[in-house]
């Protein structure tokens, strides 16, 4: 069995072993706070494999996707500008560092005052919080482009836009994707936290309401849903990354084989 097959087997068997251990350890539990996994899975099916998914999960995922896409676009654009221009770094760098140091969840009260629509508030919080990992990684990626590549592009008389699209962004793309992956888990966290404040639907709202009503099994079912969604969304981004960066992986493999 090759190394790839072993890693794939471990990736599948490890979560399965955890679930089996949880199922066995919780069987027969009468605790209000730690219900049996069998009961949690039963409520999971009843709540989240039916109307609850449409009423709460889909709005949550929609807000998260919009905020994440805004963060990705703005983060790459701002990060590229900062990476290419020393003047932009001098002017905008301190502001970026200041905002990065402020936890995004602390901006929820500000967003509640500014935005009358709760959906806009949640999208704003997600987009702002997720943009900084993308910005910082993009800056590092752009600044690490080999000068020789830029010299060759100038020799072939590439214009600024062509150098950006054909040299700078492809060279920085591995670090840009590192920022996108870091932002993904942050987007899920901010989605849940923002829905626990002044909201009438969403996964975070549902979990909070279950906790307030002492419906602990329903609360755990929501937590399980978040884990599943986070895992599936991460897999989707990894697949996109592999597709976009296939050239990079092939180049690294060829270099290592020399």
MARBA-3410 file (N, C-alpha, C, O; in Angstrom, 1 decimal):
258
0.9,-1.2,0.0,0.0,0.0,0.0,0.9,1.2,0.0,1.8,1.4,0.8 ~ 0.7,2.2,-1.0,1.5,3.3,-1.1,1.1,4.4,0.0,0.1,4.3,0.7 ~ 1.9,5.4,0.1,1.7,6.4,1.1,0.4,7.2,0.9,-0.2,7.5,1.9 ~ 0.1,7.5,-0.3,-1.2,8.2,-0.6,-2.4,7.4,-0.1,-3.3,8.0,0.5 ~ -2.4,6.1,-0.3,-3.5,5.3,0.1,-3.6,5.2,1.7,-4.7,5.2,2.2
-2.4,5.2,2.3,-2.4,5.1,3.8,-3.0,6.4,4.3,-3.7,6.4,5.3 ~ -2.6,7.6,3.8,-3.1,8.9,4.2,-4.6,9.0,4.0,-5.3,9.5,4.9 ~ -5.0,8.5,2.9,-6.5,8.6,2.6,-7.3,7.7,3.6,-8.3,8.1,4.1 ~ -6.7,6.5,3.9,-7.4,5.6,4.9,-7.4,6.2,6.2,-8.4,6.1,6.9 ~ -6.3,6.9,6.6,-6.3,7.6,7.9,-7.3,8.7,8.0,-7.9,8.9,9.0
-7.4,9.4,6.9,-8.3,10.6,6.9,-9.8,10.1,7.0,-10.6,10.8,7.6 ~ -10.1,8.9,6.5,-11.4,8.4,6.7,-11.6,7.7,8.0,-12.7,7.8,8.6 ~ -10.7,6.9,8.4,-10.8,6.1,9.6,-10.7,6.8,10.9,-11.4,6.5,11.9 ~ -9.9,7.9,10.9,-9.8,8.6,12.2,-11.1,9.3,12.6,-11.5,9.1,13.8 ~ -11.8,10.0,11.8,-13.1,10.6,12.2,-14.1,9.5,12.5,-14.9,9.6,13.4
-14.0,8.4,11.8,-15.0,7.3,12.0,-14.7,6.7,13.4,-15.6,6.3,14.1 ~ -13.4,6.5,13.8,-13.1,6.0,15.1,-13.6,6.9,16.2,-14.0,6.5,17.3 ~ -13.4,8.2,16.0,-13.9,9.2,17.0,-15.4,9.1,17.1,-15.9,9.1,18.3 ~ -16.1,9.0,16.0,-17.6,8.9,16.1,-18.0,7.6,16.9,-18.9,7.6,17.7 ~ -17.3,6.5,16.6,-17.6,5.2,17.2,-17.4,5.3,18.7,-18.2,4.9,19.6
-16.2,6.0,19.1,-15.9,6.1,20.5,-16.9,7.0,21.2,-17.3,6.7,22.3 ~ -17.3,8.1,20.5,-18.3,9.0,21.1,-19.7,8.3,21.3,-20.3,8.4,22.3 ~ -20.0,7.5,20.3,-21.3,6.7,20.3,-21.3,5.7,21.5,-22.3,5.7,22.2 ~ -20.2,5.0,21.6,-20.2,4.0,22.7,-20.1,4.7,24.1,-20.8,4.3,25.0 ~ -19.3,5.8,24.2,-19.1,6.4,25.5,-20.4,7.1,26.0,-20.7,7.2,27.2
-21.2,7.6,25.0,-22.4,8.4,25.4,-23.6,7.5,25.4,-24.7,8.0,25.9 ~ -23.5,6.3,25.0,-24.7,5.4,25.0,-25.3,5.3,26.5,-24.5,5.0,27.4 ~ -26.6,5.5,26.6,-27.2,5.4,27.9,-27.0,6.6,28.8,-27.4,6.6,30.0 ~ -26.4,7.7,28.3,-26.2,8.9,29.1,-27.5,9.5,29.4,-28.4,9.6,28.6 ~ -27.7,9.9,30.7,-28.9,10.6,31.1,-28.6,12.1,31.5,-29.5,12.8,32.0
-27.4,12.6,31.1,-27.0,13.9,31.4,-27.7,14.9,30.5,-27.9,14.6,29.3 ~ -28.2,16.0,31.0,-28.8,17.0,30.2,-27.9,17.6,29.2,-28.2,18.0,28.1 ~ -26.6,17.8,29.6,-25.6,18.5,28.8,-24.9,17.6,27.8,-24.4,18.1,26.8 ~ -24.8,16.3,28.1,-24.1,15.4,27.2,-25.1,14.2,26.8,-24.9,13.1,27.3 ~ -26.0,14.5,25.9,-27.0,13.4,25.5,-26.3,12.4,24.6,-25.2,12.6,24.1
-26.9,11.2,24.5,-26.3,10.2,23.6,-26.2,10.6,22.2,-27.0,11.4,21.7 ~ -25.1,10.2,21.5,-24.9,10.5,20.1,-26.1,10.0,19.3,-26.4,10.7,18.3 ~ -26.6,8.9,19.6,-27.8,8.4,18.9,-28.9,9.4,18.9,-29.6,9.6,17.8 ~ -29.2,10.0,20.0,-30.3,11.0,20.1,-29.9,12.3,19.3,-30.7,12.9,18.6 ~ -28.6,12.6,19.3,-28.2,13.8,18.6,-28.3,13.6,17.1,-28.8,14.5,16.4
-28.0,12.4,16.6,-28.1,12.1,15.2,-29.5,12.0,14.8,-29.9,12.4,13.6 ~ -30.4,11.5,15.7,-31.8,11.5,15.3,-32.4,12.9,15.2,-33.1,13.2,14.2 ~ -32.1,13.8,16.1,-32.5,15.2,16.0,-31.9,15.9,14.8,-32.5,16.8,14.2 ~ -30.6,15.5,14.5,-30.0,16.1,13.3,-30.8,15.8,12.1,-31.0,16.7,11.3 ~ -31.2,14.6,11.9,-32.0,14.2,10.8,-33.3,14.9,10.7,-33.8,15.4,9.7
-34.0,15.0,11.9,-35.3,15.7,11.9,-35.2,17.2,11.7,-36.1,17.7,11.0 ~ -34.1,17.8,12.2,-34.0,19.3,12.0,-33.4,19.7,10.7,-33.9,20.5,10.0 ~ -32.2,19.2,10.5,-31.3,19.7,9.4,-31.4,19.0,8.1,-30.8,19.4,7.1 ~ -32.1,17.9,8.0,-32.3,17.2,6.7,-33.7,17.4,6.2,-34.2,16.7,5.4 ~ -34.3,18.5,6.7,-35.7,18.9,6.2,-35.8,20.4,6.1,-35.0,21.0,5.5
-36.9,20.9,6.7,-37.2,22.3,6.5,-36.2,23.2,7.2,-36.0,24.3,6.8 ~ -35.6,22.7,8.3,-34.6,23.5,9.0,-33.4,23.9,8.1,-32.9,25.0,8.3 ~ -33.0,23.0,7.2,-31.9,23.3,6.3,-32.2,24.5,5.4,-31.4,25.4,5.2 ~ -33.5,24.5,4.9,-33.9,25.6,4.0,-34.1,26.9,4.8,-33.7,28.0,4.4 ~ -34.7,26.8,6.0,-35.0,28.0,6.8,-33.8,28.6,7.5,-33.8,29.8,7.6
-32.8,27.8,7.9,-31.7,28.3,8.7,-30.4,28.2,8.0,-29.6,29.1,7.9 ~ -30.1,27.0,7.5,-28.7,26.7,6.9,-28.5,27.4,5.6,-27.4,28.0,5.4 ~ -29.5,27.4,4.7,-29.2,28.1,3.4,-29.0,29.6,3.6,-28.1,30.1,2.9 ~ -29.8,30.3,4.4,-29.5,31.7,4.6,-28.1,32.0,5.2,-27.4,32.9,4.8 ~ -27.7,31.1,6.1,-26.4,31.2,6.7,-25.3,31.0,5.6,-24.3,31.8,5.6
-25.4,30.0,4.8,-24.4,29.7,3.8,-24.4,30.8,2.8,-23.3,31.2,2.3 ~ -25.5,31.4,2.4,-25.6,32.5,1.5,-24.9,33.7,2.0,-24.1,34.3,1.2 ~ -25.1,34.1,3.2,-24.4,35.2,3.8,-22.9,35.0,3.9,-22.1,35.9,3.6 ~ -22.5,33.8,4.3,-21.1,33.5,4.4,-20.5,33.5,3.0,-19.3,34.1,2.9 ~ -21.1,33.0,2.0,-20.5,33.0,0.7,-20.3,34.4,0.1,-19.3,34.7,-0.4
-21.3,35.2,0.3,-21.2,36.6,-0.2,-20.1,37.4,0.5,-19.3,38.0,-0.1 ~ -20.1,37.3,1.9,-19.0,37.9,2.6,-17.6,37.4,2.3,-16.7,38.2,2.2 ~ -17.5,36.1,2.1,-16.2,35.5,1.8,-15.7,35.9,0.4,-14.6,36.2,0.2 ~ -16.6,36.0,-0.6,-16.2,36.4,-1.9,-15.8,37.9,-1.9,-14.8,38.2,-2.6 ~ -16.6,38.7,-1.2,-16.2,40.1,-1.1,-14.8,40.2,-0.5,-13.9,41.0,-1.0
-14.6,39.5,0.6,-13.2,39.5,1.2,-12.1,39.0,0.3,-11.1,39.6,0.3 ~ -12.4,38.0,-0.5,-11.4,37.5,-1.4,-11.0,38.5,-2.5,-9.9,38.8,-2.8 ~ -12.1,39.1,-3.1,-11.8,40.1,-4.1,-11.1,41.4,-3.6,-10.1,41.8,-4.1 ~ -11.6,41.9,-2.5,-11.0,43.1,-1.9,-9.6,42.8,-1.4,-8.7,43.6,-1.5 ~ -9.5,41.6,-0.7,-8.2,41.3,-0.2,-7.1,41.1,-1.2,-6.0,41.6,-1.0
-7.4,40.5,-2.3,-6.4,40.3,-3.4,-6.1,41.7,-4.0,-5.0,42.0,-4.3 ~ -7.2,42.5,-4.3,-6.9,43.8,-4.9,-6.1,44.7,-4.0,-5.1,45.3,-4.4 ~ -6.4,44.8,-2.7,-5.7,45.7,-1.8,-4.3,45.1,-1.5,-3.3,45.8,-1.5 ~ -4.2,43.8,-1.4,-2.9,43.2,-1.1,-1.9,43.3,-2.3,-0.7,43.5,-2.1 ~ -2.5,43.2,-3.5,-1.7,43.4,-4.7,-1.2,44.9,-4.8,0.0,45.1,-5.1
-2.1,45.8,-4.5,-1.6,47.2,-4.5,-0.6,47.5,-3.5,0.4,48.2,-3.8 ~ -0.7,47.0,-2.3,0.3,47.2,-1.2,1.6,46.5,-1.6,2.7,47.0,-1.3 ~ 1.5,45.3,-2.2,2.7,44.6,-2.5,3.5,45.2,-3.6,4.7,45.1,-3.7 ~ 2.8,45.9,-4.6,3.5,46.5,-5.7,4.0,47.9,-5.5,5.0,48.3,-6.1 ~ 3.3,48.6,-4.6,3.6,50.0,-4.4,4.1,50.4,-3.0,3.4,50.2,-2.0
5.4,50.8,-2.9,5.9,51.3,-1.6,5.1,52.4,-1.0,4.9,52.6,0.2 ~ 4.6,53.3,-1.9,3.8,54.5,-1.5,2.5,54.0,-0.9,2.1,54.5,0.2 ~ 1.8,53.0,-1.5,0.6,52.5,-1.0,0.8,51.8,0.4,0.0,51.9,1.3 ~ 1.9,51.1,0.5,2.2,50.5,1.8,2.4,51.6,2.9,2.0,51.4,4.1 ~ 3.1,52.7,2.5,3.3,53.7,3.5,2.0,54.4,3.9,1.8,54.7,5.1
1.1,54.6,3.0,-0.2,55.3,3.3,-1.2,54.3,3.9,-1.9,54.8,4.9 ~ -1.3,53.1,3.4,-2.4,52.2,3.9,-1.9,51.2,4.9,-2.8,50.6,5.6 ~ -0.6,51.0,5.0,-0.1,49.9,5.8,-0.5,50.1,7.3,-1.0,49.1,7.9 ~ -0.3,51.3,7.9,-0.7,51.5,9.3,-2.2,51.2,9.5,-2.6,50.6,10.6 ~ -3.1,51.7,8.6,-4.5,51.4,8.7,-4.9,50.0,8.7,-5.7,49.5,9.5
-4.2,49.2,7.8,-4.5,47.8,7.7,-4.0,47.1,9.0,-4.8,46.2,9.5 ~ -2.9,47.5,9.5,-2.4,46.8,10.7,-3.3,47.1,11.9,-3.5,46.3,12.7 ~ -3.8,48.4,11.9,-4.7,48.8,13.0,-6.0,48.0,13.0,-6.4,47.4,14.0 ~ -6.6,47.9,11.8,-7.9,47.2,11.7,-7.7,45.7,11.9,-8.6,45.0,12.4 ~ -6.5,45.2,11.4,-6.3,43.7,11.6,-6.2,43.4,13.1,-6.6,42.3,13.5
-5.7,44.3,13.9,-5.6,44.0,15.3,-6.9,44.1,16.1,-7.0,43.6,17.2 ~ -8.0,44.6,15.4,-9.3,44.7,16.1,-10.1,43.4,15.7,-10.3,43.2,14.5 ~ -10.5,42.6,16.7,-11.3,41.4,16.4,-12.6,41.8,15.7,-13.3,42.7,16.1 ~ -12.9,41.1,14.6,-14.0,41.5,13.8,-15.3,41.4,14.6,-16.3,42.2,14.3 ~ -15.4,40.5,15.6,-16.7,40.4,16.3,-17.0,41.7,17.1,-18.1,41.9,17.4
-15.9,42.4,17.4,-16.1,43.7,18.2,-16.8,44.7,17.3,-17.3,45.8,17.8 ~ -16.8,44.5,16.0,-17.4,45.5,15.1,-18.9,45.2,14.9,-19.6,46.0,14.2 ~ -19.4,44.2,15.5,-20.9,43.9,15.4,-21.7,45.0,16.0,-22.7,45.4,15.3 ~ -21.4,45.6,17.2,-22.3,46.7,17.6,-22.2,47.9,16.7,-23.2,48.5,16.4 ~ -21.0,48.2,16.1,-20.9,49.2,15.1,-21.8,48.9,13.9,-22.5,49.8,13.4
-21.7,47.7,13.4,-22.4,47.3,12.2,-23.9,47.3,12.5,-24.7,47.7,11.6 ~ -24.4,47.0,13.7,-25.8,47.1,14.0,-26.3,48.5,13.9,-27.5,48.7,13.6 ~ -25.5,49.5,14.3,-25.9,50.9,14.2,-25.9,51.4,12.8,-26.8,52.1,12.4 ~ -24.9,51.0,12.0,-24.7,51.5,10.6,-25.7,50.9,9.7,-26.3,51.6,8.8 ~ -25.9,49.6,9.8,-26.7,48.8,8.8,-28.1,48.6,9.4,-28.2,47.9,10.5
-29.1,49.0,8.7,-30.5,48.7,9.2,-30.9,47.3,8.8,-31.8,46.7,9.5 ~ -30.3,46.7,7.8,-30.6,45.4,7.4,-29.7,44.4,8.0,-28.5,44.5,7.9 ~ -30.2,43.4,8.7,-29.4,42.5,9.5,-28.5,41.6,8.5,-27.4,41.2,8.9 ~ -29.0,41.3,7.3,-28.2,40.6,6.4,-26.9,41.4,6.0,-25.8,40.8,5.9 ~ -27.1,42.7,5.7,-26.0,43.5,5.3,-25.0,43.6,6.5,-23.8,43.6,6.2
-25.5,43.6,7.7,-24.6,43.7,8.9,-23.7,42.4,8.9,-22.5,42.5,9.1 ~ -24.3,41.3,8.8,-23.6,40.0,8.8,-22.6,39.9,7.7,-21.5,39.5,7.9 ~ -23.0,40.3,6.5,-22.1,40.2,5.4,-20.9,41.1,5.6,-19.7,40.8,5.3 ~ -21.1,42.3,6.1,-20.1,43.3,6.4,-19.1,42.7,7.4,-17.9,42.8,7.2 ~ -19.6,42.1,8.5,-18.7,41.6,9.5,-17.8,40.4,9.0,-16.6,40.4,9.2
-18.5,39.6,8.2,-17.7,38.4,7.6,-16.7,38.9,6.6,-15.5,38.5,6.6 ~ -17.1,39.9,5.7,-16.2,40.4,4.7,-15.0,41.1,5.3,-13.8,40.9,4.9 ~ -15.3,41.9,6.3,-14.2,42.7,6.9,-13.2,41.7,7.7,-12.0,41.8,7.6 ~ -13.7,40.8,8.5,-12.9,39.9,9.2,-12.1,39.0,8.4,-10.9,38.6,8.7 ~ -12.6,38.6,7.3,-11.9,37.6,6.4,-11.0,38.2,5.4,-10.1,37.5,4.8
-11.0,39.5,5.3,-10.2,40.2,4.3,-8.7,40.3,4.7,-7.8,40.2,3.8 ~ -8.4,40.4,6.0,-7.1,40.6,6.4,-6.1,39.5,6.2,-5.0,39.7,5.7 ~ -6.5,38.2,6.4,-5.6,37.1,6.0,-5.2,37.1,4.6,-4.1,36.8,4.2 ~ -6.2,37.4,3.7,-6.0,37.5,2.3,-5.1,38.6,1.9,-4.2,38.4,1.1 ~ -5.3,39.8,2.5,-4.5,40.9,2.2,-3.0,40.7,2.6,-2.1,40.9,1.7
-2.8,40.2,3.8,-1.4,40.0,4.2,-0.7,38.9,3.4,0.5,39.1,3.1 ~ -1.4,37.8,3.1,-0.7,36.8,2.3,-0.5,37.2,0.9,0.5,36.9,0.3 ~ -1.4,38.0,0.4,-1.2,38.5,-1.0,0.0,39.5,-1.1,0.8,39.4,-2.0 ~ 0.1,40.4,0.0,1.3,41.3,0.0,2.6,40.5,0.0,3.5,40.8,-0.8 ~ 2.6,39.4,0.9,3.9,38.6,0.9,4.1,37.9,-0.4,5.2,37.9,-0.9
3.0,37.4,-1.0,3.2,36.7,-2.3,3.7,37.6,-3.4,4.6,37.3,-4.2 ~ 3.1,38.8,-3.5,3.5,39.8,-4.5,4.9,40.3,-4.3,5.7,40.4,-5.3 ~ 5.3,40.5,-3.1,6.6,41.0,-2.8,7.7,40.0,-3.0,8.9,40.3,-3.2 ~ 7.3,38.7,-3.0,8.3,37.6,-3.2,8.5,37.2,-4.6,9.2,36.2,-4.9 ~ 7.8,37.9,-5.6,8.0,37.5,-7.0,9.4,37.7,-7.4,10.0,38.8,-7.0
10.0,36.8,-8.1,11.4,36.9,-8.5,11.6,38.1,-9.4,10.9,38.2,-10.4 ~ 12.6,38.9,-9.1,12.9,40.1,-10.0,13.2,39.6,-11.4,12.9,40.3,-12.4 ~ 13.8,38.4,-11.5,14.2,37.9,-12.8,13.0,37.7,-13.7,13.0,38.0,-14.9 ~ 11.9,37.2,-13.1,10.6,37.0,-13.8,10.1,38.4,-14.4,9.7,38.4,-15.5 ~ 10.2,39.4,-13.6,9.7,40.7,-14.0,10.6,41.3,-15.1,10.1,41.9,-16.0
11.9,41.0,-15.0,12.8,41.5,-16.0,12.6,40.8,-17.3,12.6,41.4,-18.4 ~ 12.3,39.5,-17.3,12.0,38.8,-18.5,10.7,39.3,-19.1,10.6,39.5,-20.4 ~ 9.7,39.6,-18.3,8.4,40.1,-18.8,8.6,41.5,-19.4,8.0,41.8,-20.5 ~ 9.5,42.3,-18.9,9.8,43.6,-19.5,10.5,43.4,-20.8,10.3,44.2,-21.7 ~ 11.4,42.4,-20.8,12.2,42.2,-22.1,11.2,41.8,-23.2,11.5,42.2,-24.4
10.2,41.1,-22.9,9.2,40.7,-23.9,8.1,41.8,-24.1,7.1,41.6,-24.8 ~ 8.4,42.9,-23.5,7.5,44.1,-23.6,6.1,43.9,-23.2,5.1,44.3,-23.8 ~ 5.9,43.2,-22.0,4.6,43.0,-21.4,4.2,44.4,-20.8,5.1,45.1,-20.2 ~ 3.0,44.8,-21.0,2.5,46.0,-20.3,2.3,45.7,-18.9,2.4,44.6,-18.4 ~ 1.9,46.7,-18.1,1.7,46.6,-16.7,0.6,45.6,-16.4,0.7,44.7,-15.5
-0.5,45.7,-17.1,-1.7,44.8,-16.8,-1.3,43.3,-17.2,-1.6,42.4,-16.5 ~ -0.5,43.2,-18.3,-0.1,41.8,-18.7,0.9,41.2,-17.7,0.8,40.0,-17.4 ~ 1.8,42.1,-17.2,2.7,41.6,-16.1,2.0,41.2,-14.9,2.3,40.2,-14.3 ~ 0.9,41.9,-14.6,0.1,41.6,-13.4,-0.6,40.3,-13.5,-0.5,39.4,-12.6 ~ -1.2,40.0,-14.7,-2.0,38.8,-14.8,-1.2,37.6,-15.2,-1.6,36.5,-14.9
-0.1,37.8,-15.9,0.7,36.7,-16.4,1.9,36.3,-15.5,2.5,35.3,-15.7 ~ 2.3,37.3,-14.7,3.6,37.0,-13.9,3.3,37.2,-12.4,3.5,36.2,-11.6 ~ 2.8,38.3,-12.0,2.7,38.6,-10.5,1.7,37.8,-9.9,2.0,37.0,-8.9 ~ 0.4,37.8,-10.3,-0.6,37.0,-9.7,-0.4,35.5,-9.7,-0.6,34.8,-8.7 ~ 0.0,34.9,-10.9,0.4,33.5,-10.8,1.5,33.1,-9.8,1.4,32.1,-9.2
2.5,34.0,-9.8,3.6,33.7,-8.8,3.1,33.8,-7.4,3.6,33.1,-6.5 ~ 2.2,34.7,-7.1,1.7,35.0,-5.7,0.6,34.0,-5.4,0.2,34.0,-4.2 ~ 0.0,33.3,-6.3,-1.2,32.5,-6.1,-1.1,31.5,-5.0,-2.0,31.3,-4.3 ~ 0.1,30.8,-4.8,0.1,29.8,-3.7,-0.1,30.5,-2.3,-0.8,30.0,-1.5 ~ 0.5,31.7,-2.1,0.3,32.4,-0.9,-1.1,33.0,-0.8,-1.7,33.1,0.3
-1.6,33.4,-1.9,-3.0,33.9,-1.9,-4.0,32.8,-1.5,-4.9,33.1,-0.7 ~ -3.8,31.6,-1.9,-4.7,30.5,-1.5,-4.5,30.2,-0.1,-5.4,29.7,0.6 ~ -3.2,30.3,0.4,-3.0,30.1,1.9,-3.9,31.1,2.7,-4.4,30.7,3.7 ~ -3.9,32.4,2.2,-4.8,33.3,2.9,-6.3,33.0,2.8,-7.0,33.2,3.7 ~ -6.7,32.5,1.6,-8.1,32.1,1.4,-8.5,31.0,2.3,-9.6,31.0,2.8
-7.6,30.0,2.5,-7.9,28.9,3.4,-8.0,29.4,4.9,-8.8,28.9,5.6 ~ -7.1,30.3,5.2,-7.1,30.8,6.6,-8.4,31.6,6.8,-9.0,31.5,7.9 ~ -8.9,32.3,5.8,-10.1,33.1,5.9,-11.3,32.2,6.0,-12.4,32.6,6.5 ~ -11.3,31.0,5.4,-12.5,30.2,5.3,-13.0,29.8,6.7,-14.2,29.9,7.0 ~ -12.1,29.3,7.6,-12.6,29.0,8.9,-13.0,30.2,9.7,-14.0,30.1,10.5
-12.4,31.3,9.4,-12.8,32.6,10.1,-14.2,33.0,9.6,-15.0,33.5,10.4 ~ -14.5,32.8,8.3,-15.8,33.1,7.8,-16.9,32.3,8.5,-18.0,32.8,8.8 ~ -16.6,31.0,8.8,-17.6,30.2,9.4,-17.8,30.7,10.9,-19.0,30.7,11.3 ~ -16.8,31.0,11.5,-16.9,31.5,12.9,-17.7,32.8,13.0,-18.6,33.0,13.8 ~ -17.3,33.8,12.1,-18.0,35.0,12.1,-19.5,34.9,11.7,-20.3,35.6,12.1
-19.8,34.0,10.8,-21.2,33.7,10.4,-22.0,33.3,11.6,-23.1,33.8,11.8 ~ -21.5,32.4,12.4,-22.2,31.9,13.6,-22.3,33.0,14.6,-23.4,33.2,15.2 ~ -21.2,33.7,14.9,-21.3,34.7,16.0,-22.2,35.9,15.6,-23.0,36.3,16.4 ~ -22.2,36.3,14.3,-23.0,37.4,13.9,-24.5,37.0,13.9,-25.4,37.9,14.2 ~ -24.8,35.7,13.8,-26.2,35.3,13.8,-26.7,35.1,15.2,-27.9,34.9,15.4
-25.8,35.1,16.2,-26.3,35.1,17.6,-26.7,36.4,18.2,-27.1,36.5,19.3 ~ -26.5,37.5,17.3,-26.9,38.8,17.7,-27.9,39.4,16.8,-27.7,39.5,15.6 ~ -29.1,39.8,17.3,-30.1,40.5,16.5,-30.4,39.8,15.2,-30.4,40.4,14.1 ~ -30.7,38.5,15.3,-31.0,37.7,14.1,-32.3,36.9,14.4,-32.7,36.6,15.5 ~ -32.9,36.6,13.3,-34.2,35.8,13.4,-34.1,34.4,12.6,-35.0,33.6,12.7
-32.9,34.2,12.0,-32.7,32.9,11.4,-31.2,32.6,11.3,-30.4,33.4,11.7 ~ -30.9,31.4,10.8,-29.5,31.0,10.7,-29.1,30.0,11.7,-29.8,29.7,12.6 ~ -28.0,29.3,11.4,-27.5,28.2,12.2,-27.1,28.7,13.6,-27.5,28.1,14.6 ~ -26.4,29.9,13.7,-26.0,30.4,15.0,-27.3,30.8,15.8,-27.3,30.5,17.0 ~ -28.3,31.4,15.1,-29.5,31.7,15.8,-30.2,30.4,16.4,-30.7,30.4,17.5
-30.2,29.4,15.6,-30.9,28.1,16.0,-30.2,27.5,17.2,-30.8,27.0,18.1 ~ -28.8,27.5,17.1,-28.1,26.9,18.2,-28.3,27.7,19.5,-28.5,27.1,20.6 ~ -28.3,29.1,19.4,-28.5,29.9,20.6,-29.9,29.7,21.2,-30.1,29.6,22.4 ~ -30.9,29.6,20.3,-32.3,29.4,20.8,-32.4,28.0,21.5,-33.1,27.9,22.5 ~ -31.7,27.0,20.9,-31.8,25.7,21.6,-31.1,25.7,22.9,-31.6,25.1,23.9
-30.0,26.5,23.1,-29.4,26.6,24.4,-30.3,27.3,25.4,-30.3,26.9,26.5 ~ -30.9,28.4,24.9,-31.8,29.1,25.8,-33.0,28.3,26.3,-33.5,28.5,27.4 ~ -33.5,27.4,25.4,-34.6,26.6,25.8,-34.2,25.3,26.4,-35.1,24.4,26.7 ~ -32.9,25.1,26.7,-32.4,23.9,27.3,-32.7,22.7,26.4,-32.8,21.5,26.9 ~ -32.8,22.9,25.1,-32.9,21.8,24.2,-31.5,21.4,23.7,-31.0,21.6,22.6
-30.8,20.7,24.7,-29.4,20.5,24.5,-29.1,19.5,23.3,-28.1,19.7,22.6 ~ -30.0,18.6,23.1,-29.8,17.7,21.9,-29.9,18.4,20.6,-29.1,18.2,19.7 ~ -30.8,19.4,20.5,-30.9,20.2,19.3,-29.7,21.1,19.1,-29.2,21.3,18.0 ~ -29.1,21.6,20.3,-27.9,22.4,20.2,-26.8,21.6,19.7,-26.0,22.1,18.8 ~ -26.6,20.4,20.2,-25.5,19.5,19.7,-25.7,19.2,18.2,-24.7,19.1,17.5
-26.9,19.0,17.8,-27.2,18.7,16.4,-26.7,19.9,15.5,-26.2,19.6,14.4 ~ -26.9,21.1,15.9,-26.5,22.3,15.2,-24.9,22.3,15.2,-24.4,22.7,14.1 ~ -24.3,22.0,16.3,-22.8,21.9,16.3,-22.3,20.9,15.3,-21.3,21.1,14.6 ~ -22.9,19.7,15.3,-22.5,18.7,14.3,-22.7,19.2,12.9,-21.8,18.9,12.1 ~ -23.7,19.9,12.6,-23.9,20.5,11.3,-22.8,21.4,10.9,-22.3,21.4,9.8
-22.4,22.3,11.8,-21.3,23.2,11.6,-20.0,22.5,11.3,-19.3,22.8,10.4 ~ -19.7,21.4,12.0,-18.6,20.6,11.7,-18.6,20.0,10.3,-17.6,20.0,9.6 ~ -19.7,19.4,10.0,-19.9,18.8,8.6,-19.7,19.9,7.5,-19.0,19.7,6.6 ~ -20.4,21.0,7.7,-20.3,22.1,6.7,-18.9,22.6,6.6,-18.4,22.8,5.4 ~ -18.2,22.8,7.7,-16.8,23.3,7.6,-15.9,22.3,6.9,-15.1,22.7,6.1
-16.1,21.0,7.2,-15.3,20.0,6.5,-15.5,20.0,5.0,-14.6,19.9,4.2 ~ -16.8,20.0,4.6,-17.1,19.9,3.2,-16.7,21.2,2.4,-16.2,21.1,1.3 ~ -16.8,22.4,3.1,-16.4,23.6,2.4,-14.9,23.6,2.2,-14.4,24.1,1.2 ~ -14.2,23.1,3.2,-12.7,23.1,3.1,-12.3,22.2,2.0,-11.4,22.5,1.3 ~ -13.0,21.0,1.9,-12.6,20.1,0.8,-12.9,20.7,-0.5,-12.0,20.6,-1.5
-14.0,21.5,-0.7,-14.3,22.2,-1.9,-13.2,23.2,-2.3,-12.7,23.2,-3.4 ~ -12.7,23.9,-1.3,-11.6,24.9,-1.6,-10.3,24.2,-1.9,-9.6,24.7,-2.7 ~ -10.0,23.1,-1.2,-8.8,22.3,-1.5,-8.8,21.8,-3.0,-7.8,21.9,-3.7 ~ -10.0,21.4,-3.4,-10.1,20.9,-4.8,-9.9,22.0,-5.8,-9.3,21.8,-6.8 ~ -10.5,23.2,-5.5,-10.3,24.4,-6.4,-8.8,24.7,-6.4,-8.3,25.1,-7.5
-8.2,24.7,-5.2,-6.8,25.1,-5.1,-5.9,24.1,-6.0,-5.0,24.5,-6.7 ~ -6.2,22.8,-5.9,-5.4,21.8,-6.6,-5.6,22.1,-8.1,-4.7,21.9,-8.9 ~ -6.8,22.4,-8.5,-7.1,22.7,-10.0,-6.3,23.9,-10.4,-5.7,23.9,-11.5 ~ -6.4,25.0,-9.7,-5.8,26.3,-10.1,-4.3,26.2,-10.0,-3.6,26.8,-10.9 ~ -3.8,25.5,-9.0,-2.3,25.5,-8.8,-1.7,24.2,-9.2,-0.7,23.8,-8.8
-2.3,23.5,-10.2,-1.8,22.3,-10.7,-0.4,22.5,-11.3,0.5,21.7,-11.2 ~ -0.3,23.7,-12.0,1.0,24.0,-12.6,2.1,24.2,-11.5,3.3,23.8,-11.7 ~ 1.7,24.7,-10.4,2.7,24.9,-9.3,3.2,23.6,-8.7,4.4,23.4,-8.4 ~ 2.2,22.7,-8.5,2.6,21.4,-7.9,3.5,20.6,-8.9,4.4,19.9,-8.5 ~ 3.1,20.7,-10.2,4.0,20.0,-11.2,5.4,20.6,-11.3,6.3,19.9,-11.4
5.5,22.0,-11.1,6.8,22.6,-11.2,7.6,22.2,-10.0,8.8,21.9,-10.1 ~ 7.0,22.2,-8.7,7.7,21.7,-7.6,8.2,20.3,-7.7,9.3,20.0,-7.3 ~ 7.3,19.4,-8.2,7.7,18.0,-8.4,8.9,17.9,-9.3,9.8,17.1,-9.1 ~ 8.9,18.7,-10.4,10.0,18.6,-11.4,11.3,19.1,-10.8,12.4,18.6,-11.1 ~ 11.2,20.2,-9.9,12.4,20.7,-9.3,13.0,19.7,-8.3,14.2,19.5,-8.2
12.1,19.1,-7.5,12.5,18.1,-6.5,13.1,16.9,-7.1,14.0,16.2,-6.5 ~ 12.7,16.6,-8.3,13.2,15.3,-9.0,14.5,15.5,-9.6,15.2,14.6,-10.0 ~ 15.0,16.8,-9.7,16.3,17.1,-10.4,17.4,16.7,-9.4,18.6,16.9,-9.8
END
